[in-house]
Structures are given as structure tokens and as C-alpha cells.
């Protein structure tokens, strides 16, 4: 069985945006392998990814109230696809993006014929989750597929005649041809994970005999300018760096129950705008990407103790993870802000680590992971977007 697990070690990592070439060779190699394209195409794609936001802001304004979805196609070449509700003539555009020194053409394909808008569809996610929960007790994830224009529901369960009957009943009750509902049976479940080790100090103590690993995220500051190190709220409250023994002291947190997973800590070490992408390799944070600017198909990377540096693609933006506490019935991971990343590389102790895009732009903090119970293979992870840091009065150091 697979689980979505809170991936919780400690590697000190700190670090709107300015693009940077820092780490470009590492990201080019990763992008090329991930999407099966040449290194030249990967380089071109990363440049477009770093400089596209203003062009997409203009698209959002032009088609306000009509957008059915926006997503990225990474192969054979990088392009943006915009699905628009209603009728019109499909078109292909090339929009110049970049800076005064260098410009590139961003391919944007406008496709008309979407039956529902993205905003209206996302407004139906809770309704879909509640409907599915009437038939299944283990609803794991609910999201809107911006490529197909359907809502998807992932349910922990096996393919049986009885479960298929329930799926048919759900679809019949939904009965919205403009917004199809797709039910997928999966073999994973949503649970928080602390990578605990009996009697061996690794990061932070969680009981008299157990210690837990976690990865730190980015350097942040409050409105007064006081600097802290961020990580996931489900990580230990006090911990030491496994690398150099630096002590981090718990200051505060906003946990899952409050629709977040953010913890901030003080330390005597100097907190900077650097974040680790290797045991001794750092990059300099240059900006952040918001949830609204995140697109399905985006290339994102993360760094964690369990798996080091790796990259994947965004497969869901603003998804719901509606797993409930079996004892109280309360939601374990409330909120519709989660970003779902498709990757085979994550592990228990990556939690709290930096998730970034376009080389040096913060995307968020890694929180949950999908881990197969039988094989231990990673099936993807979920991260907390940068918005959840800024809405609580913090900002990144850059």
C-alpha cells in the first residue's frame, strides 16, 4: 500500500523575482532527463520558466472569467496552453519575455471550447469531496484537472464490483456534463510521517527514546526584520544540524489543524538567503512564486535529507487532501492550497525542505509525500506554497 506521508532531517537551508543562472547546469541536466529533451531545449525551457509570469498575468487579465485552465507542456518543446470557455478561433502566439539583456519567445496556445471556468470548477471541490465521502470512507485527494476540465477524486480502495457500483452512483448523483467527475481508486493513504530512530540522535527529540529527522526550508523574517529558519510544523520543535551541530530553537508554528504546516526557529548561526541543493552546494534565493502563478506541468525541484536534490512536475494546484482523523472525524490536512508534485524521488525526512523553481525561486516548503507501503517507492509529494508563509506576516530573505 502507498501512503501520502508527512516527510520529515535537518540540513540548514535558507536562502516580485529576479532570475539567476546559479545552478543552471544542474537543473538543465535534471530537466533534460525528466522530460526527455535535449540539453539545449532544457536550457531554453528554464529561461522561459523563469521569465514567463508577466506574460501569463496578461493572459489572466485578457481572458478574465473565461479561463478553463492553464498548463505547461514540457515536450517536445516548452509551451503554455490556455483553455478558454466559449467559442473563438484557436490561435498560437509567441510572446517576448526576458530582460533588457536577453529576450526569448514564449509559445502560448489558446484553445477555445472549455465547458467550465477554472474558478467555478475549483469552487466545486468541497462538494465533490463531500459527495464521494458519502460512499467511501477513505477519500484522499480532490483536485481540478486543468488539462481535461474535470474534477478528480482519489479514493483509497481496491477495484471491486462493489466499489465500481459506488463510483457509478457518485457519477450519477453528480450529473454535471460541463464538469465531469473522475473517481480513481488508489493504494495509498494520507498520513504524517516523522522519520524516527530509537535511541540515536539525528535531529530533534520527540520522546524519551525517539528522535526525528527533518530538513529546514528557507530563511525568513517577520515585519520587524527578525530572522528565522523555516521548516514544517510537524517537525521536532527543537533540533540540531546533523552537519555542524548548530542548535535551532523553536519559536512558533502554524500546524496542519490551522490549514498550514509552517514552523519558525531561531539560531545563533547567521541566517542568510542561501539554501542547500547538495551537501556543500548552495544557491542564492532571488524570489518566490505564488500559488496563483503556479501551473500544472511546472518543473519544480526540492532538496531533502532522504533524497538530496531532485526535480518533478506539478500535477495539481490548489488540491484538497480530505483525510479525516478516524477518532475525531476532524480533517487531518485541511485547506485547498496544496500543490501536488509528480516525482519518484522523495522520502521520510525530506519534510520542511525547500521546494524551488527556475533555479533560485522559492515555490514552498515540502510537507507530505506519497510512499508505497510495500515497496517504499515515492509516488510524489505535496508542498505548502509561499502564500502560506506571507499571509502570516513573514517574508523570504532576498
C-alpha positions, -999 to +999 in steps of 0.1 A: +000+000+000+011+036-007+008+064+017+009+102+014+032+109+043+045+139+061+081+138+051+101+147+080+161+158+090+179+187+093+201+203+068+203+241+073+188+257+043+179+293+039+181+311+014+085+401-071+117+378-085+150+382-103+161+353-125+195+338-119+219+315-137+231+300-104+228+262-106+217+262-142+238+232-153+224+211-125+188+220-134+194+216-172+206+180-167+176+172-145+151+188-168+166+171-198+163+136-182+129+143-166+112+153-199+133+135-224+145+166-243+180+179-253+201+200-230+196+229-254+158+226-252+161+222-214+181+254-212+156+273-233+127+259-212+143+270-179+148+306-193+111+307-203+100+293-170+119+320-151+106+349-172+070+339-181+050+353-152+043+388-166+031+372-199+007+349-180-005+378-159-015+395-191-033+363-203-052+361-170-064+397-175-073+392-212-095+362-205-107+370-170-137+350-161-133+326-191-102+306-183-108+269-180-072+260-173-036+269-179-009+243-181+026+237-193+037+212-219+074+204-215+080+182-245+089+182-273+092+219-267+082+242-238+048+259-243+018+272-224-017+260-232-046+282-222-081+266-223-108+293-227-146+288-221-168+296-250-162+300-287-134+316-306-107+309-331-078+289-317-045+307-320-008+304-314+012+333-300+048+340-294+053+365-266+087+380-260+098+375-224+131+382-206+150+413-197+169+441-213+199+419-220+182+388-234+147+381-248+131+348-257+098+339-274+073+322-251+049+299-271+013+303-259-015+282-275-051+295-270-077+267-271-114+276-271-142+253-261-138+247-224-172+240-208-164+254-173-142+280-158-113+272-135-127+293-107-162+277-108-147+243-110-124+248-080-154+261-062-170+227-065-141+207-049-156+206-015-189+195-029-172+167-048-153+157-016-185+155+004-203+135-022-175+110-025-173+107+013-209+095+014-199+064-004-162+060+005-145+065+039-110+069+025-111+099+001-075+110-002-073+139-027-097+160-047-085+184-074-093+201-107-076+188-138-068+220-158-059+199-189-091+179-192-116+202-174-127+175-149-126+171-112-107+141-100-112+122-067-086+097-055-100+071-031-081+045-012-096+012-022-094-018-045-111-024-078-141-045-069-176-048-082-190-031-051-166-002-054-174+002-091-211+003-082-203+031-057-184+050-084-213+048-108-236+060-081-214+090-073-212+100-110-250+096-114-255+119-084-230+144-097-246+146-131-228+177-144-218+172-181-199+206-181-177+194-152-171+157-153-162+138-121-135+112-123-130+087-095-097+069-092-091+040-068-055+042-054-034+021-030-021+050-009-033+068+022-027+102+038-006+101+070+020+123+085+055+107+088+083+116+112+114+096+103+121+083+138+150+064+152+151+047+186+179+059+208+200+076+181+203+113+180+197+126+144+178+159+146+153+166+173+139+146+202+102+137+201+100+113+231+124+100+258+137+074+234+129+087+199+145+113+177+131+126+144+147+139+112+136+169+092+150+193+066+150+231+070+135+253+043+143+290+037+155+319+058+125+342+066+119+374+086+089+390+103+077+425+099+102+438+124+131+422+105+138+394+129+152+364+111+142+328+115+147+295+098+116+278+084+106+242+083+075+221+086+053+224+117+051+186+121+089+185+125+105+185+160+102+217+179+139+219+188+167+203+168+204+203+158+221+204+125+235+169+117+261+187+096+277+211+121+257+207+153+241+242+151+212+244+175+178+256+163+153+268+190+115+266+185+098+299+183+064+292+168+043+272+144+011+270+124+001+233+122-020+212+099-051+219+120-048+256+111-045+249+074-007+252+072+025+234+081+049+261+090+074+263+119+100+290+125+131+287+147+158+310+160+195+302+160+228+318+169+241+310+134+237+337+107+205+332+087+210+342+051+193+340+017+213+308+008+197+274+006+213+240+001+209+219-031+237+195-022+258+185+009+281+215+004+264+234-025+241+263-020+221+287-042+211+323-035+173+328-033+161+355-057+124+355-054+092+335-049+064+321-069+028+324-056+001+297-057-018+317-084+013+318-106+020+280-103+009+260-133+002+223-139+033+210-157+057+233-139+092+220-133+099+221-096+129+208-076+134+201-039+163+192-016+160+169+014+180+147+037+165+115+025+168+120-013+190+150-018+184+171-049+157+161-074+130+176-097+095+167-108+064+183-124+034+199-108+003+178-114-022+196-092-026+232-079-048+241-050-059+205-043-077+192-013-064+164+009-096+154+028-083+126+050-101+127+084-089+116+119-105+082+124-112+090+161-125+126+160-135+130+124-116+162+121-097+169+088-060+160+091-048+183+064-074+210+059-072+236+032-073+239-006-038+252-011-018+220-015+004+217-046+008+181-058+041+172-075+047+141-096+081+126-089+096+092-080+121+109-056+111+117-020+115+101+014+107+103+051+129+132+064+125+155+034+098+173+052+103+210+057+129+213+029+130+239+002+109+235-030+120+258-057+116+265-094+136+284-122+168+277-103+165+301-074+128+310-069+110+296-039+079+276-045+072+265-010+081+240+018+078+203+013+052+187+036+036+154+025+047+125+004+032+095-013+051+064-002+042+029-012+039+008+019+051-024+002+080-012-020+088+021-002+088+039-036+079+076-037+048+084-058+050+122-054+048+149-027+027+178-016+042+212-007+029+243+012+031+273-012+048+305-004+015+323+002+011+304+035+043+320+047+035+355+036-001+355+048+012+351+084+034+381+083+067+366+072+088+371+040+118+354+025+153+368+027+163+380-008 
